[in-house]
Amino acid sequence: MTLPHPTTDQISLPLVLSVLGDPTRLAIVAHLARREGGKGRMNCGHFLALASKTNLSYHLAKLREAGVPHSEAVGTSRLITLRRDDLDKRFPGLL
């Protein structure tokens, strides 16, 4: 299953800033950013301390639609990585 993601050129600064204005989404991005030096990819279970599963699904979808993370469906899991290269290319220094 392939999830829709915006291309690098479609990532909009107002939309990125809007989704990052939510504390839960900002915490998710912070977790992903800290993890980049290690494995980088995280599944939804890593974020359960931040919100319920339903709430996490909503926040992760909003982030993905804005182009902040990349979500890959692997079986019943979603592996999430930060699209730092795309965001740095589009908006240098944002993260």
N, CA, C and O atoms as CSV, one atom per row, in Angstrom:
chain,resi,resn,atom,element,x,y,z
A,1,MET,N,N,0.839,-1.185,0.000
A,1,MET,CA,C,0.000,0.000,0.000
A,1,MET,C,C,0.877,1.238,0.000
A,1,MET,O,O,1.746,1.389,0.859
A,2,THR,N,N,0.655,2.112,-0.948
A,2,THR,CA,C,1.411,3.352,-1.037
A,2,THR,C,C,0.560,4.502,-0.510
A,2,THR,O,O,-0.592,4.676,-0.908
A,3,LEU,N,N,1.141,5.271,0.378
A,3,LEU,CA,C,0.445,6.427,0.933
A,3,LEU,C,C,0.811,7.666,0.120
A,3,LEU,O,O,1.955,7.800,-0.314
A,4,PRO,N,N,-0.142,8.570,-0.092
A,4,PRO,CA,C,0.169,9.775,-0.865
A,4,PRO,C,C,1.022,10.768,-0.064
A,4,PRO,O,O,0.764,11.034,1.110
A,5,HIS,N,N,2.028,11.296,-0.728
A,5,HIS,CA,C,2.903,12.311,-0.147
A,5,HIS,C,C,3.077,13.436,-1.167
A,5,HIS,O,O,3.124,13.175,-2.369
A,6,PRO,N,N,3.172,14.678,-0.703
A,6,PRO,CA,C,3.467,15.750,-1.657
A,6,PRO,C,C,4.909,15.650,-2.148
A,6,PRO,O,O,5.789,15.176,-1.429
A,7,THR,N,N,5.137,16.094,-3.358
A,7,THR,CA,C,6.506,16.157,-3.857
A,7,THR,C,C,7.222,17.281,-3.126
A,7,THR,O,O,6.589,18.081,-2.437
A,8,THR,N,N,8.524,17.343,-3.271
A,8,THR,CA,C,9.297,18.398,-2.610
A,8,THR,C,C,8.773,19.775,-3.000
A,8,THR,O,O,8.622,20.648,-2.145
A,9,ASP,N,N,8.496,19.973,-4.286
A,9,ASP,CA,C,8.026,21.278,-4.756
A,9,ASP,C,C,6.628,21.621,-4.267
A,9,ASP,O,O,6.251,22.793,-4.256
A,10,GLN,N,N,5.858,20.629,-3.867
A,10,GLN,CA,C,4.503,20.865,-3.385
A,10,GLN,C,C,4.439,21.191,-1.898
A,10,GLN,O,O,3.384,21.586,-1.401
A,11,ILE,N,N,5.545,21.034,-1.184
A,11,ILE,CA,C,5.544,21.326,0.254
A,11,ILE,C,C,5.425,22.838,0.441
A,11,ILE,O,O,6.221,23.614,-0.086
A,12,SER,N,N,4.417,23.226,1.202
A,12,SER,CA,C,4.083,24.641,1.400
A,12,SER,C,C,4.503,25.095,2.800
A,12,SER,O,O,4.148,24.458,3.791
A,13,LEU,N,N,5.252,26.184,2.882
A,13,LEU,CA,C,5.704,26.698,4.180
A,13,LEU,C,C,4.531,27.035,5.106
A,13,LEU,O,O,4.571,26.650,6.275
A,14,PRO,N,N,3.486,27.735,4.640
A,14,PRO,CA,C,2.373,28.003,5.557
A,14,PRO,C,C,1.744,26.728,6.117
A,14,PRO,O,O,1.375,26.689,7.290
A,15,LEU,N,N,1.618,25.695,5.299
A,15,LEU,CA,C,1.029,24.439,5.768
A,15,LEU,C,C,1.954,23.741,6.760
A,15,LEU,O,O,1.493,23.224,7.778
A,16,VAL,N,N,3.242,23.722,6.475
A,16,VAL,CA,C,4.207,23.101,7.398
A,16,VAL,C,C,4.168,23.817,8.743
A,16,VAL,O,O,4.108,23.170,9.788
A,17,LEU,N,N,4.201,25.132,8.723
A,17,LEU,CA,C,4.167,25.891,9.974
A,17,LEU,C,C,2.855,25.676,10.720
A,17,LEU,O,O,2.834,25.619,11.950
A,18,SER,N,N,1.774,25.558,9.976
A,18,SER,CA,C,0.472,25.325,10.588
A,18,SER,C,C,0.425,23.978,11.311
A,18,SER,O,O,-0.034,23.905,12.451
A,19,VAL,N,N,0.893,22.918,10.660
A,19,VAL,CA,C,0.846,21.603,11.313
A,19,VAL,C,C,1.824,21.531,12.485
A,19,VAL,O,O,1.566,20.822,13.458
A,20,LEU,N,N,2.936,22.249,12.404
A,20,LEU,CA,C,3.900,22.239,13.500
A,20,LEU,C,C,3.443,23.102,14.674
A,20,LEU,O,O,4.060,23.075,15.739
A,21,GLY,N,N,2.371,23.864,14.489
A,21,GLY,CA,C,1.816,24.684,15.567
A,21,GLY,C,C,1.098,23.863,16.623
A,21,GLY,O,O,0.786,24.379,17.696
A,22,ASP,N,N,0.832,22.609,16.343
A,22,ASP,CA,C,0.180,21.727,17.312
A,22,ASP,C,C,1.247,21.068,18.180
A,22,ASP,O,O,2.210,20.519,17.643
A,23,PRO,N,N,1.106,21.105,19.507
A,23,PRO,CA,C,2.136,20.537,20.388
A,23,PRO,C,C,2.395,19.042,20.169
A,23,PRO,O,O,3.541,18.600,20.251
A,24,THR,N,N,1.363,18.272,19.896
A,24,THR,CA,C,1.552,16.840,19.673
A,24,THR,C,C,2.350,16.596,18.400
A,24,THR,O,O,3.265,15.773,18.383
A,25,ARG,N,N,2.003,17.310,17.335
A,25,ARG,CA,C,2.727,17.136,16.069
A,25,ARG,C,C,4.168,17.599,16.191
A,25,ARG,O,O,5.076,16.975,15.641
A,26,LEU,N,N,4.376,18.686,16.908
A,26,LEU,CA,C,5.735,19.181,17.121
A,26,LEU,C,C,6.554,18.154,17.912
A,26,LEU,O,O,7.737,17.957,17.632
A,27,ALA,N,N,5.941,17.511,18.881
A,27,ALA,CA,C,6.630,16.478,19.663
A,27,ALA,C,C,6.978,15.272,18.789
A,27,ALA,O,O,8.051,14.686,18.937
A,28,ILE,N,N,6.081,14.904,17.887
A,28,ILE,CA,C,6.356,13.799,16.964
A,28,ILE,C,C,7.564,14.125,16.097
A,28,ILE,O,O,8.451,13.290,15.922
A,29,VAL,N,N,7.597,15.334,15.556
A,29,VAL,CA,C,8.716,15.754,14.699
A,29,VAL,C,C,10.006,15.805,15.515
A,29,VAL,O,O,11.068,15.439,15.011
A,30,ALA,N,N,9.930,16.250,16.754
A,30,ALA,CA,C,11.121,16.297,17.612
A,30,ALA,C,C,11.661,14.890,17.853
A,30,ALA,O,O,12.873,14.676,17.818
A,31,HIS,N,N,10.766,13.928,18.099
A,31,HIS,CA,C,11.198,12.531,18.268
A,31,HIS,C,C,11.884,12.025,17.000
A,31,HIS,O,O,12.933,11.385,17.070
A,32,LEU,N,N,11.294,12.310,15.851
A,32,LEU,CA,C,11.877,11.871,14.582
A,32,LEU,C,C,13.236,12.516,14.345
A,32,LEU,O,O,14.163,11.856,13.877
A,33,ALA,N,N,13.359,13.792,14.664
A,33,ALA,CA,C,14.619,14.513,14.457
A,33,ALA,C,C,15.723,13.951,15.352
A,33,ALA,O,O,16.867,13.815,14.918
A,34,ARG,N,N,15.384,13.626,16.591
A,34,ARG,CA,C,16.387,13.048,17.503
A,34,ARG,C,C,16.807,11.660,17.049
A,34,ARG,O,O,17.942,11.248,17.291
A,35,ARG,N,N,15.930,10.951,16.408
A,35,ARG,CA,C,16.180,9.571,15.996
A,35,ARG,C,C,16.991,9.479,14.698
A,35,ARG,O,O,17.510,8.411,14.374
A,36,GLU,N,N,17.105,10.575,13.959
A,36,GLU,CA,C,17.782,10.540,12.662
A,36,GLU,C,C,19.200,10.008,12.737
A,36,GLU,O,O,19.640,9.302,11.829
A,37,GLY,N,N,19.924,10.329,13.795
A,37,GLY,CA,C,21.294,9.866,13.927
A,37,GLY,C,C,21.383,8.359,14.106
A,37,GLY,O,O,22.412,7.753,13.807
A,38,GLY,N,N,20.308,7.758,14.591
A,38,GLY,CA,C,20.274,6.304,14.777
A,38,GLY,C,C,19.600,5.649,13.589
A,38,GLY,O,O,20.019,5.835,12.447
A,39,LYS,N,N,18.583,4.901,13.854
A,39,LYS,CA,C,17.895,4.172,12.796
A,39,LYS,C,C,17.021,5.074,11.939
A,39,LYS,O,O,16.818,4.795,10.757
A,40,GLY,N,N,16.504,6.144,12.512
A,40,GLY,CA,C,15.698,7.081,11.740
A,40,GLY,C,C,14.243,6.691,11.613
A,40,GLY,O,O,13.364,7.514,11.871
A,41,ARG,N,N,13.962,5.458,11.224
A,41,ARG,CA,C,12.577,5.028,11.008
A,41,ARG,C,C,11.942,4.613,12.333
A,41,ARG,O,O,12.542,3.883,13.123
A,42,MET,N,N,10.738,5.083,12.559
A,42,MET,CA,C,10.017,4.743,13.779
A,42,MET,C,C,8.618,4.283,13.405
A,42,MET,O,O,8.060,4.738,12.406
A,43,ASN,N,N,8.044,3.378,14.203
A,43,ASN,CA,C,6.653,3.018,13.964
A,43,ASN,C,C,5.768,3.808,14.922
A,43,ASN,O,O,6.259,4.463,15.841
A,44,CYS,N,N,4.487,3.739,14.702
A,44,CYS,CA,C,3.535,4.531,15.487
A,44,CYS,C,C,3.610,4.254,16.981
A,44,CYS,O,O,3.308,5.124,17.798
A,45,GLY,N,N,4.016,3.029,17.336
A,45,GLY,CA,C,4.108,2.659,18.740
A,45,GLY,C,C,5.057,3.531,19.542
A,45,GLY,O,O,4.898,3.659,20.756
A,46,HIS,N,N,6.034,4.129,18.891
A,46,HIS,CA,C,6.977,5.003,19.586
A,46,HIS,C,C,6.319,6.279,20.106
A,46,HIS,O,O,6.877,6.951,20.973
A,47,PHE,N,N,5.153,6.615,19.592
A,47,PHE,CA,C,4.508,7.879,19.939
A,47,PHE,C,C,3.309,7.710,20.867
A,47,PHE,O,O,2.601,8.681,21.132
A,48,LEU,N,N,3.067,6.495,21.367
A,48,LEU,CA,C,1.875,6.243,22.184
A,48,LEU,C,C,1.845,7.044,23.477
A,48,LEU,O,O,0.768,7.257,24.035
A,49,ALA,N,N,2.980,7.488,23.964
A,49,ALA,CA,C,3.007,8.323,25.171
A,49,ALA,C,C,2.448,9.720,24.889
A,49,ALA,O,O,2.086,10.447,25.814
A,50,LEU,N,N,2.379,10.089,23.606
A,50,LEU,CA,C,1.925,11.432,23.242
A,50,LEU,C,C,0.413,11.535,23.061
A,50,LEU,O,O,-0.174,12.589,23.305
A,51,ALA,N,N,-0.217,10.439,22.633
A,51,ALA,CA,C,-1.657,10.487,22.334
A,51,ALA,C,C,-2.179,9.069,22.130
A,51,ALA,O,O,-1.408,8.111,22.065
A,52,SER,N,N,-3.497,8.953,22.032
A,52,SER,CA,C,-4.115,7.654,21.761
A,52,SER,C,C,-3.826,7.249,20.315
A,52,SER,O,O,-3.395,8.078,19.514
A,53,LYS,N,N,-4.060,5.986,19.982
A,53,LYS,CA,C,-3.807,5.502,18.623
A,53,LYS,C,C,-4.613,6.275,17.592
A,53,LYS,O,O,-4.094,6.638,16.536
A,54,THR,N,N,-5.875,6.525,17.896
A,54,THR,CA,C,-6.730,7.259,16.957
A,54,THR,C,C,-6.221,8.678,16.762
A,54,THR,O,O,-6.152,9.177,15.639
A,55,ASN,N,N,-5.870,9.314,17.856
A,55,ASN,CA,C,-5.360,10.679,17.790
A,55,ASN,C,C,-4.031,10.724,17.044
A,55,ASN,O,O,-3.787,11.643,16.262
A,56,LEU,N,N,-3.169,9.733,17.283
A,56,LEU,CA,C,-1.889,9.663,16.574
A,56,LEU,C,C,-2.084,9.511,15.075
A,56,LEU,O,O,-1.392,10.155,14.286
A,57,SER,N,N,-3.013,8.673,14.684
A,57,SER,CA,C,-3.295,8.482,13.257
A,57,SER,C,C,-3.666,9.800,12.606
A,57,SER,O,O,-3.207,10.113,11.508
A,58,TYR,N,N,-4.498,10.569,13.290
A,58,TYR,CA,C,-4.918,11.874,12.778
A,58,TYR,C,C,-3.712,12.815,12.632
A,58,TYR,O,O,-3.522,13.434,11.584
A,59,HIS,N,N,-2.905,12.913,13.689
A,59,HIS,CA,C,-1.753,13.826,13.662
A,59,HIS,C,C,-0.718,13.397,12.622
A,59,HIS,O,O,-0.163,14.241,11.918
A,60,LEU,N,N,-0.457,12.108,12.521
A,60,LEU,CA,C,0.506,11.624,11.531
A,60,LEU,C,C,0.008,11.870,10.112
A,60,LEU,O,O,0.807,12.179,9.228
A,61,ALA,N,N,-1.284,11.740,9.881
A,61,ALA,CA,C,-1.849,12.019,8.555
A,61,ALA,C,C,-1.692,13.496,8.207
A,61,ALA,O,O,-1.331,13.835,7.080
A,62,LYS,N,N,-1.961,14.365,9.163
A,62,LYS,CA,C,-1.810,15.812,8.922
A,62,LYS,C,C,-0.361,16.155,8.599
A,62,LYS,O,O,-0.099,16.940,7.688
A,63,LEU,N,N,0.574,15.578,9.335
A,63,LEU,CA,C,1.993,15.818,9.072
A,63,LEU,C,C,2.388,15.303,7.690
A,63,LEU,O,O,3.094,15.984,6.946
A,64,ARG,N,N,1.926,14.086,7.349
A,64,ARG,CA,C,2.250,13.497,6.041
A,64,ARG,C,C,1.681,14.343,4.910
A,64,ARG,O,O,2.364,14.583,3.915
A,65,GLU,N,N,0.441,14.797,5.050
A,65,GLU,CA,C,-0.192,15.629,4.018
A,65,GLU,C,C,0.562,16.941,3.818
A,65,GLU,O,O,0.566,17.493,2.718
A,66,ALA,N,N,1.199,17.440,4.874
A,66,ALA,CA,C,1.985,18.673,4.772
A,66,ALA,C,C,3.374,18.410,4.206
A,66,ALA,O,O,4.065,19.344,3.800
A,67,GLY,N,N,3.795,17.130,4.175
A,67,GLY,CA,C,5.101,16.793,3.615
A,67,GLY,C,C,6.228,16.739,4.620
A,67,GLY,O,O,7.397,16.734,4.235
A,68,VAL,N,N,5.903,16.699,5.905
A,68,VAL,CA,C,6.959,16.697,6.924
A,68,VAL,C,C,7.598,15.317,7.092
A,68,VAL,O,O,8.821,15.211,6.995
A,69,PRO,N,N,6.819,14.249,7.341
A,69,PRO,CA,C,7.434,12.923,7.388
A,69,PRO,C,C,7.084,12.121,6.138
A,69,PRO,O,O,6.205,12.494,5.361
A,70,HIS,N,N,7.789,11.024,5.971
A,70,HIS,CA,C,7.429,10.042,4.953
A,70,HIS,C,C,6.937,8.823,5.714
A,70,HIS,O,O,7.612,8.334,6.620
A,71,SER,N,N,5.759,8.333,5.344
A,71,SER,CA,C,5.187,7.144,5.980
A,71,SER,C,C,5.175,6.003,4.978
A,71,SER,O,O,4.704,6.147,3.850
A,72,GLU,N,N,5.696,4.880,5.410
A,72,GLU,CA,C,5.749,3.690,4.558
A,72,GLU,C,C,4.951,2.582,5.223
A,72,GLU,O,O,5.213,2.217,6.369
A,73,ALA,N,N,3.976,2.050,4.501
A,73,ALA,CA,C,3.182,0.952,5.024
A,73,ALA,C,C,3.961,-0.347,4.871
A,73,ALA,O,O,4.353,-0.723,3.766
A,74,VAL,N,N,4.181,-1.026,5.994
A,74,VAL,CA,C,4.873,-2.314,6.001
A,74,VAL,C,C,4.000,-3.267,6.803
A,74,VAL,O,O,3.999,-3.237,8.033
A,75,GLY,N,N,3.266,-4.105,6.105
A,75,GLY,CA,C,2.315,-4.986,6.779
A,75,GLY,C,C,1.243,-4.156,7.459
A,75,GLY,O,O,0.584,-3.341,6.814
A,76,THR,N,N,1.067,-4.354,8.741
A,76,THR,CA,C,0.084,-3.581,9.485
A,76,THR,C,C,0.704,-2.364,10.167
A,76,THR,O,O,0.013,-1.624,10.866
A,77,SER,N,N,1.992,-2.157,9.968
A,77,SER,CA,C,2.697,-1.037,10.595
A,77,SER,C,C,2.940,0.089,9.599
A,77,SER,O,O,2.884,-0.103,8.385
A,78,ARG,N,N,3.205,1.248,10.139
A,78,ARG,CA,C,3.636,2.393,9.346
A,78,ARG,C,C,5.007,2.794,9.880
A,78,ARG,O,O,5.163,3.066,11.070
A,79,LEU,N,N,5.992,2.827,8.998
A,79,LEU,CA,C,7.329,3.276,9.376
A,79,LEU,C,C,7.457,4.735,8.944
A,79,LEU,O,O,7.200,5.083,7.791
A,80,ILE,N,N,7.853,5.569,9.881
A,80,ILE,CA,C,7.843,7.010,9.667
A,80,ILE,C,C,9.266,7.551,9.746
A,80,ILE,O,O,10.013,7.239,10.674
A,81,THR,N,N,9.627,8.362,8.763
A,81,THR,CA,C,10.923,9.044,8.754
A,81,THR,C,C,10.688,10.511,8.474
A,81,THR,O,O,9.730,10.880,7.795
A,82,LEU,N,N,11.560,11.338,8.995
A,82,LEU,CA,C,11.491,12.769,8.754
A,82,LEU,C,C,12.048,13.075,7.369
A,82,LEU,O,O,13.099,12.553,6.995
A,83,ARG,N,N,11.364,13.904,6.617
A,83,ARG,CA,C,11.830,14.279,5.275
A,83,ARG,C,C,12.764,15.487,5.364
A,83,ARG,O,O,12.537,16.510,4.719
A,84,ARG,N,N,13.795,15.354,6.158
A,84,ARG,CA,C,14.700,16.482,6.396
A,84,ARG,C,C,15.348,16.995,5.116
A,84,ARG,O,O,15.418,18.207,4.908
A,85,ASP,N,N,15.826,16.093,4.248
A,85,ASP,CA,C,16.476,16.531,3.007
A,85,ASP,C,C,15.516,17.359,2.149
A,85,ASP,O,O,15.897,18.401,1.615
A,86,ASP,N,N,14.272,16.893,2.020
A,86,ASP,CA,C,13.286,17.627,1.227
A,86,ASP,C,C,12.956,18.971,1.868
A,86,ASP,O,O,12.846,19.983,1.177
A,87,LEU,N,N,12.799,18.978,3.189
A,87,LEU,CA,C,12.478,20.232,3.880
A,87,LEU,C,C,13.653,21.198,3.833
A,87,LEU,O,O,13.457,22.401,3.659
A,88,ASP,N,N,14.884,20.681,3.988
A,88,ASP,CA,C,16.063,21.551,3.903
A,88,ASP,C,C,16.241,22.107,2.497
A,88,ASP,O,O,16.658,23.252,2.324
A,89,LYS,N,N,15.925,21.297,1.497
A,89,LYS,CA,C,16.026,21.766,0.110
A,89,LYS,C,C,14.999,22.876,-0.154
A,89,LYS,O,O,15.297,23.876,-0.807
A,90,ARG,N,N,13.801,22.676,0.362
A,90,ARG,CA,C,12.705,23.615,0.097
A,90,ARG,C,C,12.809,24.860,0.993
A,90,ARG,O,O,12.596,25.982,0.534
A,91,PHE,N,N,13.141,24.646,2.277
A,91,PHE,CA,C,13.202,25.747,3.252
A,91,PHE,C,C,14.455,25.596,4.094
A,91,PHE,O,O,14.377,25.103,5.220
A,92,PRO,N,N,15.624,26.011,3.576
A,92,PRO,CA,C,16.880,25.825,4.302
A,92,PRO,C,C,16.819,26.412,5.711
A,92,PRO,O,O,16.395,27.551,5.909
A,93,GLY,N,N,17.251,25.610,6.684
A,93,GLY,CA,C,17.316,26.062,8.057
A,93,GLY,C,C,16.022,25.960,8.849
A,93,GLY,O,O,16.002,26.316,10.027
A,94,LEU,N,N,14.942,25.486,8.240
A,94,LEU,CA,C,13.667,25.402,8.949
A,94,LEU,C,C,13.766,24.464,10.142
A,94,LEU,O,O,13.307,24.791,11.236
A,95,LEU,N,N,14.364,23.303,9.933
A,95,LEU,CA,C,14.493,22.355,11.043
A,95,LEU,C,C,15.861,22.486,11.656
A,95,LEU,O,O,16.180,21.776,12.610
